[in-house]
Amino acid sequence: MDERQLVAKAQSGDFDAFLLLVNDHKGKVYNLALKMTGSVQDAEDIVQDTLVKAIDKIDQFRGESAFGTWLFSIALNQTRALMATNKMTDLLPVEEYLLSVDTQNHSKESFRLFDWKDPHKLLEQNELRATIDEAIETLPLKYKEAFILRYYEELSIKEVADLLGESVASAKSRVLRARLALRDHLSKVLEGHYGRTL
Amino acid sequence: MGEHCSDYINNLNDYLDGEISPELCREIEEHIGHCNNCRIMVDSLKQTVSLCREGKEESLPKVLEDKLNNLLREKWNKKFHK
């Protein structure tokens, strides 16, 4: 039975059809929520609230997006509500990630970016994992959700834009700024560690 | 696109994700070929995503699975079998 048939059955009251629909996606919703909040308890609450909302709104699902994308949009709204205080912070403009360390053409300046080479040789796996989690944790919500949807959930930039209710250009900008900010955070930690091991 | 590194930065994600015109791709690669800092920037941006993806997917905790199944069935019955 395909997704459209399962949705039709669920909308007519078939609980097993609903379970089949959500079983394919609840793990992904949990991982999305876990990455967004960094908290198992919050992630569990978001999964629960998302699926309960999905029952409330199942009649309103028109199949304009995939069922999983629709669940993601509910989960993102739940996450935003939970993390409302995180909304006001912002990242540096894109150019600042170069300009903060250099002038317009850094190739002609004496400054050299720290070359990561192989980060696994600088940090143990668990330290690296903790550093990445911390870096993601510090991202403002609107950048964090764009990055997670693009690179963890592997959605296309158009799907990310649609889920966030933004233009493709805006979604691209958010993803890039998040990636630059994460790189910046990781680079500082790796360089600091490299300095200590000299 | 000009000669300055900052002119390239807005296109780096599209470049890294392979979503860029062949012409712009060649231009960026030519720049990276002679600009060490841009090479490092591109390499570390690439590694940023691959490092993030190294973490394994977490499974839904069993306790939550059981709790959810009961809760969802209860909500479902309320909605459809009032």
HADDOCK unambig.tbl for C-alpha pairs under 7 A between the chains (distance, minus, plus):
assign (segid A and resid 13 and name CA) (segid B and resid 80 and name CA) 5.86 0.50 0.50
assign (segid A and resid 15 and name CA) (segid B and resid 76 and name CA) 6.87 0.50 0.50
assign (segid A and resid 27 and name CA) (segid B and resid 59 and name CA) 6.31 0.50 0.50
assign (segid A and resid 27 and name CA) (segid B and resid 60 and name CA) 5.76 0.50 0.50
assign (segid A and resid 30 and name CA) (segid B and resid 60 and name CA) 6.62 0.50 0.50
assign (segid A and resid 31 and name CA) (segid B and resid 57 and name CA) 6.69 0.50 0.50
assign (segid A and resid 31 and name CA) (segid B and resid 58 and name CA) 6.29 0.50 0.50
assign (segid A and resid 48 and name CA) (segid B and resid 68 and name CA) 6.58 0.50 0.50
assign (segid A and resid 52 and name CA) (segid B and resid 72 and name CA) 6.52 0.50 0.50
assign (segid A and resid 55 and name CA) (segid B and resid 76 and name CA) 6.67 0.50 0.50
assign (segid A and resid 95 and name CA) (segid B and resid 6 and name CA) 6.17 0.50 0.50
assign (segid A and resid 98 and name CA) (segid B and resid 6 and name CA) 6.74 0.50 0.50
assign (segid A and resid 104 and name CA) (segid B and resid 4 and name CA) 6.08 0.50 0.50
assign (segid A and resid 104 and name CA) (segid B and resid 5 and name CA) 6.64 0.50 0.50
assign (segid A and resid 104 and name CA) (segid B and resid 6 and name CA) 6.06 0.50 0.50
assign (segid A and resid 105 and name CA) (segid B and resid 4 and name CA) 4.89 0.50 0.50
assign (segid A and resid 105 and name CA) (segid B and resid 5 and name CA) 5.27 0.50 0.50
assign (segid A and resid 105 and name CA) (segid B and resid 6 and name CA) 6.95 0.50 0.50
assign (segid A and resid 106 and name CA) (segid B and resid 5 and name CA) 6.74 0.50 0.50
assign (segid A and resid 106 and name CA) (segid B and resid 37 and name CA) 6.90 0.50 0.50
assign (segid A and resid 107 and name CA) (segid B and resid 35 and name CA) 5.25 0.50 0.50
assign (segid A and resid 107 and name CA) (segid B and resid 36 and name CA) 6.66 0.50 0.50
assign (segid A and resid 107 and name CA) (segid B and resid 37 and name CA) 6.23 0.50 0.50
assign (segid A and resid 112 and name CA) (segid B and resid 37 and name CA) 6.11 0.50 0.50
assign (segid A and resid 113 and name CA) (segid B and resid 37 and name CA) 5.57 0.50 0.50
assign (segid A and resid 113 and name CA) (segid B and resid 40 and name CA) 6.73 0.50 0.50
assign (segid A and resid 115 and name CA) (segid B and resid 40 and name CA) 5.65 0.50 0.50
assign (segid A and resid 116 and name CA) (segid B and resid 44 and name CA) 6.50 0.50 0.50
assign (segid A and resid 132 and name CA) (segid B and resid 52 and name CA) 6.45 0.50 0.50
assign (segid A and resid 151 and name CA) (segid B and resid 49 and name CA) 6.93 0.50 0.50
assign (segid A and resid 152 and name CA) (segid B and resid 53 and name CA) 6.54 0.50 0.50
assign (segid A and resid 176 and name CA) (segid B and resid 13 and name CA) 5.89 0.50 0.50
assign (segid A and resid 179 and name CA) (segid B and resid 45 and name CA) 6.82 0.50 0.50
assign (segid A and resid 182 and name CA) (segid B and resid 48 and name CA) 6.98 0.50 0.50
assign (segid A and resid 183 and name CA) (segid B and resid 44 and name CA) 6.68 0.50 0.50
assign (segid A and resid 183 and name CA) (segid B and resid 45 and name CA) 5.99 0.50 0.50
assign (segid A and resid 183 and name CA) (segid B and resid 48 and name CA) 5.75 0.50 0.50
